[in-house]
Amino acid sequence: MAANGLKGIHHVSAMTARAANNYDFYTQVMGMRLVKKTVNQDDTSMYHLFYGDEKGNPGTELTFFELPMMGRNRDGVSSISTTSLRIPTDASIGWWIDRFDRLGVEHDEPQERDGKLTLDFRDPEGQRMRLVSDERNVGVPAGVAWEGGPVPPEHGVLGLGPVRLTVADAEPTLRVLTELMGFRRKSAYPADVPGQPDIVVVEVAEGGSGAEVHVEERHDLDRERLGRGGVHHVAFRVEDEEALREWVERIGQAGFGNSGYVDRYYFRSLYFREPNGILFELATDGPGFDTDEPLDSLGEALALPPFLEPKREAIEARLKPLSTAKG
Protein backbone atom coordinates (compact mmCIF):
# COMPACT_ATOMS: atom_id res chain seq x y z
CA MET A 1 0.00 0.00 0.00
CA ALA A 2 1.23 3.48 -0.85
CA ALA A 3 2.32 5.99 1.77
CA ASN A 4 -1.20 7.40 1.77
CA GLY A 5 -2.75 4.14 2.95
CA LEU A 6 -5.48 3.81 5.53
CA LYS A 7 -4.52 4.27 9.18
CA GLY A 8 -7.34 2.45 10.99
CA ILE A 9 -10.94 3.13 12.00
CA HIS A 10 -11.97 6.80 12.09
CA HIS A 11 -15.58 6.72 13.33
CA VAL A 12 -18.81 4.76 13.27
CA SER A 13 -22.14 6.51 12.63
CA ALA A 14 -25.40 5.01 13.87
CA MET A 15 -29.09 5.90 14.12
CA THR A 16 -31.13 7.05 17.11
CA ALA A 17 -34.77 8.08 17.45
CA ARG A 18 -34.20 9.91 20.75
CA ALA A 19 -31.18 12.17 20.91
CA ALA A 20 -31.74 13.17 24.55
CA ASN A 21 -31.89 9.55 25.75
CA ASN A 22 -28.93 8.69 23.55
CA TYR A 23 -26.96 11.55 25.08
CA ASP A 24 -27.78 10.38 28.60
CA PHE A 25 -26.72 6.80 27.89
CA TYR A 26 -23.41 7.49 26.18
CA THR A 27 -22.32 10.23 28.59
CA GLN A 28 -23.84 9.10 31.89
CA VAL A 29 -23.68 5.30 31.51
CA MET A 30 -20.74 4.82 29.12
CA GLY A 31 -18.80 7.86 30.34
CA MET A 32 -17.90 9.10 26.87
CA ARG A 33 -17.51 12.79 26.13
CA LEU A 34 -19.92 14.60 23.83
CA VAL A 35 -17.26 16.26 21.68
CA LYS A 36 -19.54 17.82 19.08
CA LYS A 37 -23.22 18.71 19.11
CA THR A 38 -24.15 19.61 15.57
CA VAL A 39 -26.69 18.74 12.88
CA ASN A 40 -26.78 16.44 9.90
CA GLN A 41 -25.33 18.63 7.16
CA ASP A 42 -27.65 16.98 4.63
CA ASP A 43 -30.79 17.43 6.80
CA THR A 44 -30.42 20.16 9.43
CA SER A 45 -33.65 19.20 11.20
CA MET A 46 -31.81 16.31 12.90
CA TYR A 47 -29.02 16.26 15.43
CA HIS A 48 -25.66 14.72 14.66
CA LEU A 49 -23.97 13.87 17.97
CA PHE A 50 -20.31 12.85 18.27
CA TYR A 51 -18.99 11.01 21.33
CA GLY A 52 -15.31 10.30 21.83
CA ASP A 53 -12.33 10.40 24.11
CA GLU A 54 -11.11 13.53 25.89
CA LYS A 55 -10.38 15.36 22.61
CA GLY A 56 -12.51 13.45 20.12
CA ASN A 57 -9.40 12.01 18.52
CA PRO A 58 -9.79 10.12 15.23
CA GLY A 59 -10.51 6.50 16.00
CA THR A 60 -12.53 7.28 19.13
CA GLU A 61 -15.69 8.77 17.65
CA LEU A 62 -19.09 7.09 17.86
CA THR A 63 -21.66 9.31 16.18
CA PHE A 64 -25.44 9.31 15.92
CA PHE A 65 -27.95 10.80 13.52
CA GLU A 66 -31.33 11.47 15.12
CA LEU A 67 -34.45 10.53 13.16
CA PRO A 68 -37.34 10.77 15.66
CA MET A 69 -39.94 8.66 13.84
CA MET A 70 -37.57 5.91 12.74
CA GLY A 71 -38.65 2.29 13.30
CA ARG A 72 -36.44 -0.22 15.05
CA ASN A 73 -33.54 -1.74 13.14
CA ARG A 74 -34.19 -5.18 11.64
CA ASP A 75 -30.92 -7.06 11.96
CA GLY A 76 -29.61 -8.92 8.94
CA VAL A 77 -26.88 -9.20 6.35
CA SER A 78 -25.31 -6.29 4.47
CA SER A 79 -24.84 -4.58 7.82
CA ILE A 80 -22.37 -3.23 10.31
CA SER A 81 -23.60 -5.57 13.00
CA THR A 82 -21.35 -4.86 15.99
CA THR A 83 -19.51 -1.75 17.12
CA SER A 84 -16.71 -2.26 19.65
CA LEU A 85 -15.38 0.10 22.29
CA ARG A 86 -11.88 -0.34 23.71
CA ILE A 87 -11.42 -0.40 27.49
CA PRO A 88 -8.09 -0.68 29.34
CA THR A 89 -7.87 -4.15 30.91
CA ASP A 90 -9.48 -7.52 31.41
CA ALA A 91 -10.37 -6.38 34.94
CA SER A 92 -12.31 -3.53 33.36
CA ILE A 93 -14.67 -6.10 31.84
CA GLY A 94 -15.67 -7.20 35.36
CA TRP A 95 -16.11 -3.59 36.42
CA TRP A 96 -18.46 -2.98 33.49
CA ILE A 97 -20.48 -6.12 34.22
CA ASP A 98 -21.14 -4.78 37.72
CA ARG A 99 -22.04 -1.36 36.33
CA PHE A 100 -24.38 -2.77 33.68
CA ASP A 101 -26.11 -4.97 36.25
CA ARG A 102 -26.60 -2.02 38.57
CA LEU A 103 -27.93 0.24 35.81
CA GLY A 104 -30.07 -2.37 34.02
CA VAL A 105 -28.07 -2.53 30.78
CA GLU A 106 -28.65 -5.71 28.76
CA HIS A 107 -25.44 -7.72 28.32
CA ASP A 108 -24.10 -11.22 27.61
CA GLU A 109 -21.43 -13.17 29.47
CA PRO A 110 -17.79 -12.20 28.79
CA GLN A 111 -16.16 -14.17 26.01
CA GLU A 112 -12.70 -14.42 24.53
CA ARG A 113 -12.66 -13.66 20.82
CA ASP A 114 -9.49 -13.66 18.72
CA GLY A 115 -7.34 -13.60 21.85
CA LYS A 116 -9.10 -10.65 23.51
CA LEU A 117 -11.63 -10.61 26.35
CA THR A 118 -14.93 -9.07 25.20
CA LEU A 119 -18.36 -8.23 26.59
CA ASP A 120 -21.38 -7.83 24.32
CA PHE A 121 -24.17 -5.44 25.34
CA ARG A 122 -26.99 -3.44 23.80
CA ASP A 123 -27.77 0.22 24.15
CA PRO A 124 -31.36 1.30 25.00
CA GLU A 125 -32.39 1.20 21.33
CA GLY A 126 -30.96 -2.27 20.79
CA GLN A 127 -27.73 -1.34 19.04
CA ARG A 128 -25.28 -4.25 19.25
CA MET A 129 -22.18 -3.08 21.09
CA ARG A 130 -19.07 -4.81 22.41
CA LEU A 131 -16.45 -3.87 24.98
CA VAL A 132 -13.01 -5.24 24.12
CA SER A 133 -10.09 -5.31 26.53
CA ASP A 134 -6.86 -3.62 25.45
CA GLU A 135 -4.79 -5.68 27.90
CA ARG A 136 -3.18 -7.89 25.25
CA ASN A 137 -3.71 -5.56 22.31
CA VAL A 138 -0.89 -4.15 20.18
CA GLY A 139 -1.16 -1.81 17.21
CA VAL A 140 -2.89 1.53 16.65
CA PRO A 141 -2.71 3.45 19.95
CA ALA A 142 -5.88 4.01 21.94
CA GLY A 143 -7.29 7.39 22.88
CA VAL A 144 -7.42 8.85 26.39
CA ALA A 145 -10.49 8.20 28.53
CA TRP A 146 -12.59 11.23 29.45
CA GLU A 147 -12.05 12.22 33.07
CA GLY A 148 -15.04 14.56 33.26
CA GLY A 149 -17.72 11.87 33.34
CA PRO A 150 -18.93 9.26 35.82
CA VAL A 151 -16.57 6.44 34.77
CA PRO A 152 -13.10 6.31 36.36
CA PRO A 153 -10.38 6.63 33.70
CA GLU A 154 -8.83 3.28 34.64
CA HIS A 155 -11.96 1.63 33.24
CA GLY A 156 -13.04 4.28 30.75
CA VAL A 157 -13.70 3.99 27.03
CA LEU A 158 -10.48 4.56 25.06
CA GLY A 159 -11.94 4.62 21.56
CA LEU A 160 -13.33 2.36 18.89
CA GLY A 161 -12.39 -1.28 18.59
CA PRO A 162 -13.09 -3.68 15.71
CA VAL A 163 -16.23 -3.32 13.65
CA ARG A 164 -18.05 -6.47 12.56
CA LEU A 165 -19.57 -6.65 9.09
CA THR A 166 -22.26 -9.28 8.51
CA VAL A 167 -22.72 -10.31 4.88
CA ALA A 168 -24.26 -13.09 2.83
CA ASP A 169 -21.02 -13.71 0.91
CA ALA A 170 -17.76 -12.74 2.60
CA GLU A 171 -15.32 -13.04 -0.30
CA PRO A 172 -16.33 -9.94 -2.32
CA THR A 173 -16.11 -7.81 0.82
CA LEU A 174 -12.78 -9.33 1.81
CA ARG A 175 -11.39 -8.73 -1.70
CA VAL A 176 -12.25 -5.04 -1.51
CA LEU A 177 -10.75 -4.73 1.95
CA THR A 178 -7.51 -6.53 1.03
CA GLU A 179 -6.95 -5.82 -2.66
CA LEU A 180 -8.27 -2.26 -2.82
CA MET A 181 -8.06 -0.85 0.70
CA GLY A 182 -4.80 -2.40 1.89
CA PHE A 183 -6.06 -4.63 4.70
CA ARG A 184 -4.35 -7.97 5.33
CA ARG A 185 -5.85 -11.18 6.64
CA LYS A 186 -4.86 -11.71 10.25
CA SER A 187 -6.85 -14.59 11.73
CA ALA A 188 -10.25 -16.23 12.10
CA TYR A 189 -12.32 -17.37 15.06
CA PRO A 190 -15.50 -19.42 15.53
CA ALA A 191 -18.85 -17.84 14.73
CA ASP A 192 -21.23 -17.02 17.59
CA VAL A 193 -23.96 -18.93 15.76
CA PRO A 194 -23.34 -22.69 15.41
CA GLY A 195 -23.08 -23.95 11.85
CA GLN A 196 -21.99 -20.64 10.35
CA PRO A 197 -18.52 -20.00 8.86
CA ASP A 198 -15.65 -18.70 10.98
CA ILE A 199 -15.41 -14.93 11.34
CA VAL A 200 -12.43 -13.57 9.37
CA VAL A 201 -10.29 -10.81 10.88
CA VAL A 202 -8.46 -8.34 8.67
CA GLU A 203 -6.32 -5.42 9.79
CA VAL A 204 -4.62 -2.40 8.28
CA ALA A 205 -1.64 -0.18 9.10
CA GLU A 206 -0.32 -0.88 12.62
CA GLY A 207 -3.15 -3.32 13.22
CA GLY A 208 -4.75 -4.17 16.54
CA SER A 209 -8.22 -3.35 17.79
CA GLY A 210 -8.21 0.18 16.37
CA ALA A 211 -7.57 -1.08 12.84
CA GLU A 212 -9.53 -4.33 12.56
CA VAL A 213 -12.60 -5.39 10.61
CA HIS A 214 -14.27 -8.70 11.43
CA VAL A 215 -16.21 -10.17 8.51
CA GLU A 216 -19.03 -12.54 9.42
CA GLU A 217 -20.73 -14.61 6.71
CA ARG A 218 -24.30 -15.63 7.53
CA HIS A 219 -26.53 -17.90 5.46
CA ASP A 220 -29.57 -17.72 7.73
CA LEU A 221 -30.51 -14.02 7.62
CA ASP A 222 -32.43 -11.65 5.38
CA ARG A 223 -31.03 -8.26 4.45
CA GLU A 224 -30.92 -5.69 7.23
CA ARG A 225 -33.56 -2.96 7.29
CA LEU A 226 -31.87 0.08 8.80
CA GLY A 227 -33.62 1.72 11.72
CA ARG A 228 -32.96 3.09 15.19
CA GLY A 229 -30.27 1.02 16.84
CA GLY A 230 -28.68 0.28 13.46
CA VAL A 231 -25.38 1.51 12.05
CA HIS A 232 -25.33 3.80 9.02
CA HIS A 233 -21.65 3.60 8.04
CA VAL A 234 -18.08 3.02 9.18
CA ALA A 235 -15.29 5.46 8.36
CA PHE A 236 -11.59 4.69 7.98
CA ARG A 237 -8.74 7.12 8.63
CA VAL A 238 -6.59 8.82 6.02
CA GLU A 239 -3.84 11.25 6.90
CA ASP A 240 -4.90 14.42 5.12
CA GLU A 241 -6.61 16.02 2.14
CA GLU A 242 -3.86 14.99 -0.28
CA ALA A 243 -4.27 11.36 0.72
CA LEU A 244 -8.04 11.60 0.43
CA ARG A 245 -7.86 12.97 -3.11
CA GLU A 246 -5.67 10.02 -4.08
CA TRP A 247 -8.34 7.72 -2.68
CA VAL A 248 -11.06 9.49 -4.65
CA GLU A 249 -9.12 8.65 -7.80
CA ARG A 250 -8.31 5.11 -6.68
CA ILE A 251 -11.91 4.23 -5.76
CA GLY A 252 -13.15 5.66 -9.03
CA GLN A 253 -10.60 3.74 -11.09
CA ALA A 254 -11.71 0.55 -9.33
CA GLY A 255 -15.18 1.10 -10.74
CA PHE A 256 -17.04 1.99 -7.55
CA GLY A 257 -19.64 4.71 -7.63
CA ASN A 258 -18.75 7.20 -4.94
CA SER A 259 -19.49 10.62 -3.48
CA GLY A 260 -16.27 12.22 -4.60
CA TYR A 261 -14.59 14.67 -2.25
CA VAL A 262 -16.92 15.96 0.50
CA ASP A 263 -16.04 18.73 2.98
CA ARG A 264 -17.54 17.92 6.41
CA TYR A 265 -15.69 20.87 7.99
CA TYR A 266 -14.30 18.84 10.91
CA PHE A 267 -12.85 16.37 8.41
CA ARG A 268 -12.94 15.69 4.65
CA SER A 269 -14.63 12.58 3.33
CA LEU A 270 -15.32 10.13 0.54
CA TYR A 271 -18.21 7.62 0.57
CA PHE A 272 -18.74 4.41 -1.41
CA ARG A 273 -20.49 1.05 -1.01
CA GLU A 274 -18.63 -2.23 -1.02
CA PRO A 275 -20.08 -5.21 -2.98
CA ASN A 276 -22.46 -6.33 -0.21
CA GLY A 277 -23.91 -2.83 0.01
CA ILE A 278 -22.30 -1.62 3.25
CA LEU A 279 -21.47 2.10 3.24
CA PHE A 280 -17.79 2.90 3.76
CA GLU A 281 -16.38 6.36 4.36
CA LEU A 282 -12.77 7.50 4.21
CA ALA A 283 -12.15 10.52 6.43
CA THR A 284 -9.14 12.74 7.13
CA ASP A 285 -7.67 12.96 10.63
CA GLY A 286 -8.14 16.75 10.68
CA PRO A 287 -8.90 19.59 11.00
CA GLY A 288 -10.59 18.24 14.18
CA PHE A 289 -13.35 19.19 16.57
CA ASP A 290 -11.49 22.11 18.18
CA THR A 291 -11.67 23.97 14.88
CA ASP A 292 -14.60 26.06 16.08
CA GLU A 293 -14.66 25.70 19.88
CA PRO A 294 -12.10 25.30 22.67
CA LEU A 295 -11.12 21.82 23.80
CA ASP A 296 -12.35 22.47 27.34
CA SER A 297 -15.89 23.24 26.17
CA LEU A 298 -16.33 20.77 23.31
CA GLY A 299 -19.93 19.71 22.77
CA GLU A 300 -21.50 22.22 25.12
CA ALA A 301 -23.09 24.47 22.49
CA LEU A 302 -24.64 23.75 19.11
CA ALA A 303 -21.78 23.92 16.61
CA LEU A 304 -22.52 24.72 12.98
CA PRO A 305 -20.10 24.83 10.05
CA PRO A 306 -19.76 28.30 8.51
CA PHE A 307 -22.11 27.61 5.59
CA LEU A 308 -24.94 26.81 8.05
CA GLU A 309 -24.25 29.63 10.51
CA PRO A 310 -26.60 32.12 8.78
CA LYS A 311 -29.44 29.64 9.41
CA ARG A 312 -28.66 29.11 13.10
CA GLU A 313 -31.86 30.65 14.48
CA ALA A 314 -34.11 28.53 12.27
CA ILE A 315 -32.05 25.38 12.93
CA GLU A 316 -32.08 25.83 16.70
CA ALA A 317 -35.83 26.43 16.68
CA ARG A 318 -36.43 22.94 15.27
CA LEU A 319 -34.18 21.07 17.70
CA LYS A 320 -35.28 19.82 21.10
CA PRO A 321 -32.80 20.48 23.92
CA LEU A 322 -30.67 17.58 25.09
CA SER A 323 -30.65 16.53 28.72
CA THR A 324 -29.14 19.03 31.12
CA ALA A 325 -27.27 16.22 32.84
CA LYS A 326 -23.53 16.87 33.04
CA GLY A 327 -21.63 15.08 30.27
C-alpha positions in Angstrom: 0.0 0.0 0.0 1.2 3.5 -0.9 2.3 6.0 1.8 -1.2 7.4 1.8 -2.8 4.1 2.9 -5.5 3.8 5.5 -4.5 4.3 9.2 -7.3 2.4 11.0 -10.9 3.1 12.0 -12.0 6.8 12.1 -15.6 6.7 13.3 -18.8 4.8 13.3 -22.1 6.5 12.6 -25.4 5.0 13.9 -29.1 5.9 14.1 -31.1 7.1 17.1 -34.8 8.1 17.5 -34.2 9.9 20.8 -31.2 12.2 20.9 -31.7 13.2 24.5 -31.9 9.6 25.8 -28.9 8.7 23.5 -27.0 11.5 25.1 -27.8 10.4 28.6 -26.7 6.8 27.9 -23.4 7.5 26.2 -22.3 10.2 28.6 -23.8 9.1 31.9 -23.7 5.3 31.5 -20.7 4.8 29.1 -18.8 7.9 30.3 -17.9 9.1 26.9 -17.5 12.8 26.1 -19.9 14.6 23.8 -17.3 16.3 21.7 -19.5 17.8 19.1 -23.2 18.7 19.1 -24.1 19.6 15.6 -26.7 18.7 12.9 -26.8 16.4 9.9 -25.3 18.6 7.2 -27.7 17.0 4.6 -30.8 17.4 6.8 -30.4 20.2 9.4 -33.6 19.2 11.2 -31.8 16.3 12.9 -29.0 16.3 15.4 -25.7 14.7 14.7 -24.0 13.9 18.0 -20.3 12.9 18.3 -19.0 11.0 21.3 -15.3 10.3 21.8 -12.3 10.4 24.1 -11.1 13.5 25.9 -10.4 15.4 22.6 -12.5 13.4 20.1 -9.4 12.0 18.5 -9.8 10.1 15.2 -10.5 6.5 16.0 -12.5 7.3 19.1 -15.7 8.8 17.6 -19.1 7.1 17.9 -21.7 9.3 16.2 -25.4 9.3 15.9 -28.0 10.8 13.5 -31.3 11.5 15.1 -34.5 10.5 13.2 -37.3 10.8 15.7 -39.9 8.7 13.8 -37.6 5.9 12.7 -38.7 2.3 13.3 -36.4 -0.2 15.0 -33.5 -1.7 13.1 -34.2 -5.2 11.6 -30.9 -7.1 12.0 -29.6 -8.9 8.9 -26.9 -9.2 6.4 -25.3 -6.3 4.5 -24.8 -4.6 7.8 -22.4 -3.2 10.3 -23.6 -5.6 13.0 -21.4 -4.9 16.0 -19.5 -1.7 17.1 -16.7 -2.3 19.6 -15.4 0.1 22.3 -11.9 -0.3 23.7 -11.4 -0.4 27.5 -8.1 -0.7 29.3 -7.9 -4.1 30.9 -9.5 -7.5 31.4 -10.4 -6.4 34.9 -12.3 -3.5 33.4 -14.7 -6.1 31.8 -15.7 -7.2 35.4 -16.1 -3.6 36.4 -18.5 -3.0 33.5 -20.5 -6.1 34.2 -21.1 -4.8 37.7 -22.0 -1.4 36.3 -24.4 -2.8 33.7 -26.1 -5.0 36.2 -26.6 -2.0 38.6 -27.9 0.2 35.8 -30.1 -2.4 34.0 -28.1 -2.5 30.8 -28.6 -5.7 28.8 -25.4 -7.7 28.3 -24.1 -11.2 27.6 -21.4 -13.2 29.5 -17.8 -12.2 28.8 -16.2 -14.2 26.0 -12.7 -14.4 24.5 -12.7 -13.7 20.8 -9.5 -13.7 18.7 -7.3 -13.6 21.8 -9.1 -10.7 23.5 -11.6 -10.6 26.3 -14.9 -9.1 25.2 -18.4 -8.2 26.6 -21.4 -7.8 24.3 -24.2 -5.4 25.3 -27.0 -3.4 23.8 -27.8 0.2 24.1 -31.4 1.3 25.0 -32.4 1.2 21.3 -31.0 -2.3 20.8 -27.7 -1.3 19.0 -25.3 -4.2 19.3 -22.2 -3.1 21.1 -19.1 -4.8 22.4 -16.5 -3.9 25.0 -13.0 -5.2 24.1 -10.1 -5.3 26.5 -6.9 -3.6 25.4 -4.8 -5.7 27.9 -3.2 -7.9 25.2 -3.7 -5.6 22.3 -0.9 -4.1 20.2 -1.2 -1.8 17.2 -2.9 1.5 16.7 -2.7 3.5 19.9 -5.9 4.0 21.9 -7.3 7.4 22.9 -7.4 8.8 26.4 -10.5 8.2 28.5 -12.6 11.2 29.5 -12.1 12.2 33.1 -15.0 14.6 33.3 -17.7 11.9 33.3 -18.9 9.3 35.8 -16.6 6.4 34.8 -13.1 6.3 36.4 -10.4 6.6 33.7 -8.8 3.3 34.6 -12.0 1.6 33.2 -13.0 4.3 30.7 -13.7 4.0 27.0 -10.5 4.6 25.1 -11.9 4.6 21.6 -13.3 2.4 18.9 -12.4 -1.3 18.6 -13.1 -3.7 15.7 -16.2 -3.3 13.6 -18.1 -6.5 12.6 -19.6 -6.6 9.1 -22.3 -9.3 8.5 -22.7 -10.3 4.9 -24.3 -13.1 2.8 -21.0 -13.7 0.9 -17.8 -12.7 2.6 -15.3 -13.0 -0.3 -16.3 -9.9 -2.3 -16.1 -7.8 0.8 -12.8 -9.3 1.8 -11.4 -8.7 -1.7 -12.2 -5.0 -1.5 -10.7 -4.7 2.0 -7.5 -6.5 1.0 -7.0 -5.8 -2.7 -8.3 -2.3 -2.8 -8.1 -0.8 0.7 -4.8 -2.4 1.9 -6.1 -4.6 4.7 -4.3 -8.0 5.3 -5.8 -11.2 6.6 -4.9 -11.7 10.3 -6.9 -14.6 11.7 -10.2 -16.2 12.1 -12.3 -17.4 15.1 -15.5 -19.4 15.5 -18.9 -17.8 14.7 -21.2 -17.0 17.6 -24.0 -18.9 15.8 -23.3 -22.7 15.4 -23.1 -23.9 11.9 -22.0 -20.6 10.3 -18.5 -20.0 8.9 -15.6 -18.7 11.0 -15.4 -14.9 11.3 -12.4 -13.6 9.4 -10.3 -10.8 10.9 -8.5 -8.3 8.7 -6.3 -5.4 9.8 -4.6 -2.4 8.3 -1.6 -0.2 9.1 -0.3 -0.9 12.6 -3.1 -3.3 13.2 -4.7 -4.2 16.5 -8.2 -3.3 17.8 -8.2 0.2 16.4 -7.6 -1.1 12.8 -9.5 -4.3 12.6 -12.6 -5.4 10.6 -14.3 -8.7 11.4 -16.2 -10.2 8.5 -19.0 -12.5 9.4 -20.7 -14.6 6.7 -24.3 -15.6 7.5 -26.5 -17.9 5.5 -29.6 -17.7 7.7 -30.5 -14.0 7.6 -32.4 -11.7 5.4 -31.0 -8.3 4.5 -30.9 -5.7 7.2 -33.6 -3.0 7.3 -31.9 0.1 8.8 -33.6 1.7 11.7 -33.0 3.1 15.2 -30.3 1.0 16.8 -28.7 0.3 13.5 -25.4 1.5 12.0 -25.3 3.8 9.0 -21.7 3.6 8.0 -18.1 3.0 9.2 -15.3 5.5 8.4 -11.6 4.7 8.0 -8.7 7.1 8.6 -6.6 8.8 6.0 -3.8 11.3 6.9 -4.9 14.4 5.1 -6.6 16.0 2.1 -3.9 15.0 -0.3 -4.3 11.4 0.7 -8.0 11.6 0.4 -7.9 13.0 -3.1 -5.7 10.0 -4.1 -8.3 7.7 -2.7 -11.1 9.5 -4.7 -9.1 8.7 -7.8 -8.3 5.1 -6.7 -11.9 4.2 -5.8 -13.2 5.7 -9.0 -10.6 3.7 -11.1 -11.7 0.5 -9.3 -15.2 1.1 -10.7 -17.0 2.0 -7.5 -19.6 4.7 -7.6 -18.8 7.2 -4.9 -19.5 10.6 -3.5 -16.3 12.2 -4.6 -14.6 14.7 -2.2 -16.9 16.0 0.5 -16.0 18.7 3.0 -17.5 17.9 6.4 -15.7 20.9 8.0 -14.3 18.8 10.9 -12.8 16.4 8.4 -12.9 15.7 4.6 -14.6 12.6 3.3 -15.3 10.1 0.5 -18.2 7.6 0.6 -18.7 4.4 -1.4 -20.5 1.0 -1.0 -18.6 -2.2 -1.0 -20.1 -5.2 -3.0 -22.5 -6.3 -0.2 -23.9 -2.8 0.0 -22.3 -1.6 3.2 -21.5 2.1 3.2 -17.8 2.9 3.8 -16.4 6.4 4.4 -12.8 7.5 4.2 -12.1 10.5 6.4 -9.1 12.7 7.1 -7.7 13.0 10.6 -8.1 16.7 10.7 -8.9 19.6 11.0 -10.6 18.2 14.2 -13.4 19.2 16.6 -11.5 22.1 18.2 -11.7 24.0 14.9 -14.6 26.1 16.1 -14.7 25.7 19.9 -12.1 25.3 22.7 -11.1 21.8 23.8 -12.3 22.5 27.3 -15.9 23.2 26.2 -16.3 20.8 23.3 -19.9 19.7 22.8 -21.5 22.2 25.1 -23.1 24.5 22.5 -24.6 23.7 19.1 -21.8 23.9 16.6 -22.5 24.7 13.0 -20.1 24.8 10.0 -19.8 28.3 8.5 -22.1 27.6 5.6 -24.9 26.8 8.1 -24.2 29.6 10.5 -26.6 32.1 8.8 -29.4 29.6 9.4 -28.7 29.1 13.1 -31.9 30.7 14.5 -34.1 28.5 12.3 -32.0 25.4 12.9 -32.1 25.8 16.7 -35.8 26.4 16.7 -36.4 22.9 15.3 -34.2 21.1 17.7 -35.3 19.8 21.1 -32.8 20.5 23.9 -30.7 17.6 25.1 -30.6 16.5 28.7 -29.1 19.0 31.1 -27.3 16.2 32.8 -23.5 16.9 33.0 -21.6 15.1 30.3 
